[in-house]
Each structure stands twice: as C-alpha cells, then as structure tokens.
Amino acid sequence: MASVLVIEDDRNIREVIAAALARFGHRVETAGDGPEGIRKFDAGGYDLVISDFRLPGADGAAVLAHIRRACPGRRVPAIGISGTPWLLQGAGFDLVLTKPFPLKELLESVSRLTGLRTPSEAAA
C-alpha cells in the first residue's frame, strides 16, 4: 500500500483521515502544521501527500511548492483539502477535495493517484 503524509491542523480531521487510510492498509504519518509537514516530508519517502490549505506556519501552497522543489525528478502526487477550495485553484495540487468530503472519495482518490488498489478494490 501507499506511504501517505497527512498535513492538517484540525486534530479530529487529521485523526479520521489517518485512521481511514490505515484501515485500508496505507502507512500514514501526520503533521499538525506546515513546517512540521515539510520536515516530515524531507525525512521520509512518501507516495502521496494530503494537505489542508489553511495551515499554521506555512499554508498548503507553500508546502506543495516545497514538495515540488524537493523532488524535481519525481512527482509526488498531492491532494489539497479545504473548506475554501477556490483558494486552491492554480496551486498545483493533483486533486482538490472540498471539506467535508466522503471518506470513500478520499480513498478512491488515493488509489487513483498512487496507482495502488485498496483491499476492497482488489477483492472486487
């Protein structure tokens, strides 16, 4: 399964996303703000990043810009999540989900962007 970094300042949302991804076999790391997310990204190899847009310290656009600069030869897919998705237009995310979003939509998006199937997809 995929190694996913979830960057979200709302602890409840962060934990729900992490639990859902872990339940379907993904390895998940979390960060509560932009700088922590950047540090964790630099320290580990991730297959996908999920980032809120409005984050303390560095917003989602700054986090994404760092990810793109840090991996010039490898494009790490990134999903932007926000209650204000119009702020993400043109930011360069591979996909934008509007909060609140169905967890099924998130799981399907992770599968599509990583090219890895979820266990439920593999069983079908």
C-alpha positions as CSV (number, residue, x, y, z in Angstrom):
1,M,0.0,0.0,0.0
2,A,1.0,3.7,-0.1
3,S,3.0,5.7,2.3
4,V,0.9,8.9,2.9
5,L,1.7,12.1,4.7
6,V,-1.4,13.9,6.1
7,I,-0.9,17.6,7.0
8,E,-3.9,19.0,8.8
9,D,-4.1,21.4,11.7
10,D,-7.5,20.2,12.9
11,R,-6.6,17.1,15.1
12,N,-10.0,15.5,14.7
13,I,-10.0,15.7,10.9
14,R,-6.3,14.6,10.8
15,E,-7.1,11.5,13.0
16,V,-10.1,10.5,11.0
17,I,-8.2,10.7,7.7
18,A,-5.2,8.8,9.2
19,A,-7.5,6.1,10.7
20,A,-9.4,5.6,7.4
21,L,-6.2,5.3,5.4
22,A,-4.5,3.0,7.9
23,R,-7.6,0.8,8.0
24,F,-7.2,0.2,4.2
25,G,-3.5,-0.7,4.6
26,H,-1.7,2.5,4.0
27,R,1.2,3.6,6.1
28,V,0.3,7.0,7.4
29,E,2.3,9.8,9.1
30,T,0.7,13.1,10.2
31,A,1.7,16.7,10.8
32,G,-0.3,19.4,12.5
33,D,1.2,22.4,10.7
34,G,3.0,23.4,7.5
35,P,6.6,23.5,8.9
36,E,6.1,20.1,10.6
37,G,4.8,18.7,7.3
38,I,7.8,20.0,5.4
39,R,10.2,18.4,8.0
40,K,8.4,15.1,7.8
41,F,8.3,15.2,4.0
42,D,12.0,15.8,3.9
43,A,12.8,13.0,6.3
44,G,10.7,10.2,4.7
45,G,9.8,9.0,1.2
46,Y,6.1,9.3,0.7
47,D,4.0,8.1,-2.2
48,L,1.3,10.8,-1.6
49,V,0.7,14.0,0.4
50,I,-2.7,15.1,1.6
51,S,-2.6,18.7,2.8
52,D,-5.1,21.2,4.2
53,F,-4.7,24.7,2.6
54,R,-5.0,26.9,5.7
55,L,-2.2,25.7,8.0
56,P,-0.2,27.5,10.7
57,G,3.3,28.4,9.8
58,A,3.1,27.7,6.1
59,D,0.0,27.3,4.0
60,G,-0.8,24.3,1.7
61,A,0.5,26.2,-1.3
62,A,3.9,26.8,0.4
63,V,4.1,23.1,1.5
64,L,3.3,22.0,-2.1
65,A,5.9,24.3,-3.6
66,H,8.5,22.8,-1.2
67,I,7.5,19.3,-2.2
68,R,7.8,20.1,-5.9
69,R,11.2,21.7,-5.4
70,A,12.4,18.9,-3.2
71,C,11.6,16.2,-5.7
72,P,12.4,17.6,-9.2
73,G,12.9,14.2,-10.8
74,R,9.9,12.5,-9.1
75,R,6.4,14.0,-8.9
76,V,4.8,13.1,-5.6
77,P,1.1,13.4,-6.0
78,A,-0.7,15.8,-3.7
79,I,-4.3,16.2,-2.6
80,G,-5.4,19.5,-1.3
81,I,-8.3,19.6,1.1
82,S,-10.1,22.8,2.1
83,G,-13.4,24.3,3.2
84,T,-12.4,27.1,0.8
85,P,-11.4,25.1,-2.4
86,W,-11.4,28.2,-4.6
87,L,-8.2,29.3,-2.8
88,L,-6.5,26.1,-4.2
89,Q,-7.2,27.0,-7.8
90,G,-3.9,27.1,-9.6
91,A,-1.9,26.0,-6.6
92,G,-0.7,22.8,-8.4
93,F,-2.4,20.1,-6.4
94,D,-3.2,17.0,-8.4
95,L,-6.7,16.9,-6.9
96,V,-8.7,19.1,-4.6
97,L,-11.4,17.8,-2.2
98,T,-13.9,20.2,-0.6
99,K,-14.4,19.7,3.2
100,P,-16.4,17.9,4.3
101,F,-15.8,15.1,1.8
102,P,-16.8,11.4,1.9
103,L,-14.0,9.1,3.1
104,K,-14.8,6.8,0.2
105,E,-14.0,9.7,-2.2
106,L,-10.7,10.2,-0.4
107,L,-9.8,6.5,-0.5
108,E,-10.6,6.3,-4.2
109,S,-8.5,9.4,-4.9
110,V,-5.5,7.9,-3.0
111,S,-5.9,4.7,-5.0
112,R,-6.1,6.6,-8.3
113,L,-3.2,8.9,-7.7
114,T,-0.8,6.3,-6.4
115,G,-1.9,3.6,-8.8
116,L,-2.3,1.2,-5.9
117,R,-5.6,-0.5,-5.3
118,T,-7.3,-0.6,-1.9
119,P,-8.1,-4.1,-0.5
120,S,-11.8,-3.6,-1.3
121,E,-10.9,-2.9,-4.9
122,A,-8.6,-5.9,-5.1
123,A,-11.3,-8.2,-3.8
124,A,-13.8,-7.0,-6.4
